[in-house]
Amino acid sequence: MSLTECRTELSASHFPLNMAAHLKKRVYEEFSQVVQIPQEEAPAKKLRLSKPSKSAALHIDLCKATNSTDALQYLLQFARKPVEVESVEGVIRILLEHYYKETDNSVRLKIASLLGLLSKTQGFRPDCIVDDAINTLNNEKSHQVLAQLLDTLLVIGTQLPESPTVRQRLIEMACKHLSDSYFGVRNKCLKLLGCLGTVDAPLTKDNEGLGTSLGGVRDVQSIISDYFGDQDPRVRTAAIKAMLQLHERGMKIHEIIYNQACRLLTDDYEQVRSAAVQMVWVLSQLYPESIVPIPSSNEEIRLVDDVFGKISHMVSDGSWMVRVQAAKTLGSILQVSPHFLEQTLDKKLMSDLRRKRTAHERAKELFTSGEFSSGRKWADDAPKEKLDTNTVYLIASGACGAFVHGLEDEMFEVRIAAVEALSQLARSSPSFAEKCLDFLVDMFNDEIEEVRLQSIHVLREISTHITLREDQLDTVLAVLEDSSRDIREALHELICYTNVSTKECIQLALLELLKNLNKYPTDRNSVWKCLKFLGSRHPTLVLPLVPELLSTHPYFDTPEPDMDDPAYIAVLVLVFNAAKSCPTMPALFSDHTFRHYAYLRDSLSHLVPPLRLPGNGLDLVDSRCSSGSVESAQLFLQQSLNRVSTIQNLEAPGAQDLLNFTIRDLRRLGELQTELAGAADFCATYLRCQLLLMKALQEKLWNMAVPLCLKQNVTATAAAQQILEETYKLEFLYSGLESRQVATIHHVRLQAKALQLVLTARTRQGLDPLISSCEKFLQDIESFQRLFLAELPHLQDSFVDKLLELMPRLSSCKPVETVKILQTTLRQSGLLQLRLPEQIHRATATIIEPTGESDNPLKFTTGLVVALDIDATLEHVQDPQNIVKVQVLYPDGQSHMIHPKPGDFRKPGPNRHRLITQVYLSHTAWTEPSQIEVRLLLAYSSSSTSLSSASPASKLGWSDSIDSLPQPEAAVEGTIPFSKPVKVYIMPKPARR
C-alpha cells in the first residue's frame, strides 16, 4: 500500500472525531450568543392591602368554643379589640347567629351587651339590625338578658333620633314588657320610655300585647306615672327618673302627677324620697302660681309654697343623703313667699301660717261649749296661745325651722348644704339676708373647718345686704385666732366688703386685726389689704378716730413712729384710704404723716390711694392721677399696629428703627396702663420676633460665601432660636387668644424653623441630616395646614401661603433645591398683620413669701433638709395645678424643679390663684452664707396647644383605632419664668462628729 493511500485511510478513520469536536464548538457558540429582545412594558402589579376580617375571626373563635365558658372568654377578648365601621354589620350578624344557637344565659347576656356597644360605633347606622334585635327580645325567656336587650334597643333608638318609625316600635316593645315580673326589665322599659317617649304621639295598647289594664290610648307620662306605685322601690325610683328624663328633653310634665309625687316623699326607701324631691321641685318651677288645696280643709295655697313647705319637712328626714338634697333644693326655690321663707328660721309656727278664726267663730264656740269664767283664777278667760287639732296649718309643723335643723345637723355635709341654700335665698331677698345673719355668724364656730370656711364665703356674698352689729362683729373677729391660714384670709376678705354700724366697730376690727398681725406675721399683706377696704368703705367712722390712731396732740409734738413697723403701716393704710373720701381728714395729720404718705405711695402704691395733701403751702398731687383713659390707650395701641403694617414700603434700616421705636412705646404703655399690659406686651413680643427675623435675613449675610460670614451665621442661628422661644411665650404665657392669633404665632414659628433649616444647610456637610430636616419641615407645613384650615384665607400672600402653593414641588425635589426655595420664599415674605383679640391677659406671679429682705441666713445641717415657705399670687394662669413649678437655683449652678401638690393651690377669685407650699432645701457644706434664687416657672408642651382638642383623636368611638391617624410631631417641652426671682440667704453647716 502506498503512502498516499495510507494517509487517505487514516483521514477517513479520524473524520468522526473531528466532526464531533466541530459540532460541539458550534453548539457552545450558539448558546453563548447574546440576543437582545426589545423589552415590552410589563403592566404594573396592583397590591391590595386587606385587613383580616373581624367577623370571620370571631366566627372561627366561636366555632372553636367547646362550652359556654370558652365562648364567654372569646367574647371578652373580642370586646377589647377595635372594630372598623365597615366590619360592624358582619360582626353583628355573626353574634346574632351565635345568639340563636347559644343556650347559656351568661353568653347571651354578653352578646346582647356587645350589640349595644357595636351600635355606638361612629359612622354606623344601626337601623339594619332593629328587626333582629326586636325578634331576639320577643323570643328571650331570661329576665337578665331581656333587660340587657332593652338596653341595646335604647342605644339603637338614641343613635337614630330622626327615625320616628323605629322610635315608635321601640316604645311599643318597652310598653309590652312593662308587665314583666323582674324589676330590672321594668327599670329598663321605663328608662327607654323616658329617653325616647314623646308627648304628642299617643300609644295604642291592645289587650293582646299589653293586658287589659293598659288598654286604650294613653301618652307616655300617664304610663310612667302608673309605676309610681310599683311594689319594688327600684322601679318606683326608675319611674321618677324617667319622668325627669322627659323634662330634661324639653317636654312639659303634666300637673296632675303632683299629688302622686307628694305621696312618694313619705316613701319607706331613701332613693325614692330623693328622686321625689327632684320631681316636686321640677313641678314647682313649671307651675309656681298654680293653686293647690290643703288636705282636710278648704284652704288653698300656691304650688311653689306648698313644695317649699314639703321639701323643708324633708330636711328632717332620717337619711342624711335626703337631707343634703332637700337642703340644696331649698336654695333654688326663689319664687317662695316671704312668710314661708322666714318660717324656716323659726322652730315655732308663726301666726301668719295658721288659719285664724274670726271673733264670731270664737264667740260661738264659747257659747256652745257652755263654759264661762268662774272668777276664781285671775285672767283664766284670757286668750291663750293654745293649738288644737282642728287648727289648719298652711305648712307642716315638721318644716318649721328647716334651716335651723339643717344648720344644727349632725352631718357636716347637711350643714354645708344648708349654708349654701341660705346663700342663694339671701342673695335674692335682702330682708331674709338680715334675718339669717345671726345663724350664719353662729356657724363661724362650727367644729369642721370646711363648714366655717363656707359660712365665711356665704357671708361675703351677701355682705352688700347687711350691716354688722358690734356683737356680731365680735363673733366674726374671734375667728382671726384660727390656726388655719385659709380661714383667716377668707375672714380678711369678708371684712373687706362688710358694713359696720359704729366707730367702736372700726376700733374693734382694727384692734383684732393688729393682734392677728402680731400673732401671724405672714398675714401682713392680707391684713393691709383688708384695712384698705375697711377705711375706704367707712370714712366718716374713721374720722373721729384719727387723733387716737395717729397719736397726735393739739399742743404737743409726739414722737415719730417707726416706718418699719407693720402695725403702724396698717394704721396708715386705714387712715389714708378713709382720707380719700373725707377732705377734712388731712387737716388732722402731723408733718411726719405727710412724709410717710409720700414714702408709702411709692413703696405700696397698690394700698395707698392718690391724695391731694396740703404741705408747705404746696399741693402734693400724685402724678398717677393724670394718667390717660383706657380708650385713648387702646387707640394708641391700634395706631401703633397700623403704623407697623406700612413697614413693607421702607428700606431695611428704616424698618428696623420703626420696629424698635414701636416696641419701646408698647412696653412703656404696658407699664402705664395696667388694663392693657397684657395686650401691649403681647404685641411688643410679636414685633420683637419680626425684628429678629428681619435682622437675620438682611442682604449681606446671604450674598457672601459661608466662610466669610461665620460670625453673622452664628448671630442668625441665635436669632432663630430666640424667635422659637418667644413664640412659645406668646402661645402659652397669654390667655384669651383666638384661633387667628394662634395661627399667626405658629406662622412665625414656621418661619424660624425654615431659617434654622437654611442655616443648617449652609454650615453643615452631609446629606442624611439635611434630608431628615427637610422631611420634618414638610410635616410641620402639613400639620399647620391641618390645624389652621379655617384661618388660611386670612394668611394670603404670607410665607405659609406661598409654601402651600409650592408644596407639590417641595415634596418631589431634592433637599438642596428645597433649601433654595425656602431661602427665596423667606426673603420675599413680609410682615403678617397682627389682629388683637377682645381680651388678652399675661400670666403673672408675685412671690409674697419669702420677701428676700432678710440678711439672716437660714441655717441647717448638711445632709438634712430645711423647709422654705412659699406664698405666691398667680394671675390669669390656666390650670395651675399641672403647669406651675417652683425652681430653686443654687450658687454652684445646680437647679432643682419642684412640682407643688394640687392641694397647695387656692382660688380666691376669678382668674386668681394662691400658691402656699413648702420647698425642701438641702446641700453640701458651705464655708459662708450665700444666696439661692427662687422663682416660679410655667411648664408647657407643644402638644397641648389650645387647638388640639379639635383633633380627630378626641372624637374616637368604641371601635375606632388610633393607628390610622397621622402621628403628631415630637412635642417640644420647656418652661417659662413668669415671676421675678427672690433671693434667700442659706447656710448649710457641716455635721458635728
PyMOL commands that set and color helices and strands:
alter all, ss='L'
color gray80, all
select helices_A, chain A and resi 3-32+54-64+68-79+85-101+105-119+126-139+143-159+164-179+183-196+207-210+212-214+220-229+233-248+255-264+270-286+303-314+320-330+338-343+351-353+359-369+397-399+402-407+412-428+430-435+437-445+449-461+463-465+470-481+485-496+503-519+521-537+539-550+566-579+585-588+591-603+623-626+630-649+652-672+674-696+699-702+706-732+739-763+768-787+789-795+799-805+807-812+815-828+880-883+902-904+942-944+948-950+952-955+962-964
alter helices_A, ss='H'
color red, helices_A
select strands_A, chain A and resi 203-205+216-218+291-293+300-302+467-468+499-500+613-615+618-620+734-735+841-842+844-849+858-861+866-875+884-889+895-898+905-909+912-921+930-941+973-977+982-989
alter strands_A, ss='S'
color yellow, strands_A
deselect
rebuild
show_as cartoon
